[in-house]
Amino acid sequence: MESAFYETLIVISQTISKEEKIKIISSYEDFLRGEGRIIYQIKWGKKKLAYIINKNRFGIYHIFYCQILKSSVKNLEKKLNQDENVIRFLIIKIKKKALNYLESKFNITLNR
């Protein structure tokens, strides 16, 4: 199977404790490493949402740049949908032009 590069943004509920947040992010790190590799992460932290979601005015944002199998994306979506602490998520396949930008912006090598 062929792997591809993806950007995965998760928004976690503001109501959880710091320990729970660390545990949730660690579980997704473990999942992504099991399915491929994590290239880069951005911990945006707590940000105001554009609109209220499930009584949350704020969310904790975390972005993963990863290389995983295309078939693993469905498993990731299922895991995110079932997680009651994740209030929103977005998974985007990164195109070749964007990969060049990521390499220069974050000073990383993607080993394509």
C-alpha positions in Angstrom: 0.0 0.0 0.0 1.1 3.5 -0.7 1.4 6.1 2.0 0.7 9.8 1.7 1.3 13.0 3.7 -1.5 14.4 5.7 -2.2 17.4 7.9 -4.5 16.5 10.8 -6.0 19.2 13.0 -7.9 18.2 16.1 -9.8 20.5 18.4 -10.2 19.2 21.9 -12.9 20.3 24.4 -11.8 23.1 26.8 -13.4 21.3 29.7 -10.8 18.6 30.1 -7.9 18.7 32.6 -4.3 19.1 31.5 -3.5 15.5 32.3 -6.5 14.3 30.1 -5.3 16.6 27.2 -1.8 15.1 27.4 -3.3 11.6 27.4 -5.5 12.3 24.4 -2.7 13.8 22.3 -0.4 10.9 23.3 -3.0 8.4 22.1 -3.2 10.0 18.7 0.6 10.2 18.5 0.8 6.5 19.3 -1.9 5.7 16.7 -0.2 7.8 13.9 3.2 6.3 14.7 1.7 2.8 14.5 0.2 3.6 11.1 3.2 5.5 9.7 5.2 8.4 11.1 4.7 11.9 12.5 6.8 14.5 10.7 6.0 17.6 12.7 3.5 18.7 15.4 2.1 22.2 16.3 0.6 22.7 19.7 -1.5 25.8 19.1 -3.1 25.6 22.5 -6.4 27.1 23.7 -8.1 29.4 21.1 -11.5 30.9 20.8 -13.9 29.1 18.5 -15.7 30.9 15.7 -19.0 29.6 17.1 -20.1 27.7 20.1 -19.7 23.9 19.7 -21.3 21.6 22.4 -21.3 24.5 24.9 -17.6 25.2 24.3 -16.5 28.8 23.5 -12.8 27.7 23.3 -11.0 24.6 22.1 -7.5 23.2 22.4 -5.9 23.0 18.9 -3.3 20.5 17.9 -1.9 19.8 14.4 -0.1 16.7 13.2 1.8 16.5 10.0 2.2 12.8 9.2 2.9 10.2 6.6 0.4 7.3 6.9 -1.2 4.7 4.7 -4.2 5.9 2.7 -6.2 3.1 4.2 -5.3 4.3 7.7 -7.1 7.6 7.2 -10.5 5.9 7.6 -9.4 4.3 10.9 -8.2 7.7 12.1 -11.5 9.3 11.2 -13.4 6.6 13.1 -11.2 7.1 16.1 -11.7 10.8 16.1 -15.5 10.5 15.6 -15.7 8.2 18.6 -13.7 10.4 20.9 -16.1 12.5 22.9 -13.3 14.9 23.9 -12.6 15.8 20.2 -15.2 18.5 19.2 -13.9 19.0 15.7 -11.2 17.6 13.4 -9.9 18.0 9.9 -7.7 15.7 7.8 -6.2 17.1 4.6 -4.0 15.3 2.1 -0.9 17.5 1.5 -0.1 18.0 -2.2 3.5 18.1 -3.5 3.7 21.9 -3.7 2.7 22.2 -0.1 5.3 19.6 0.9 8.0 21.9 -0.4 6.6 24.8 1.6 6.5 22.7 4.8 10.1 21.6 4.3 11.2 25.2 4.1 8.9 26.6 6.8 9.7 24.0 9.5 13.2 23.2 8.3 12.5 19.5 8.0 13.2 16.8 5.5 10.3 14.7 4.5 12.1 11.8 2.7 9.6 11.5 -0.1 
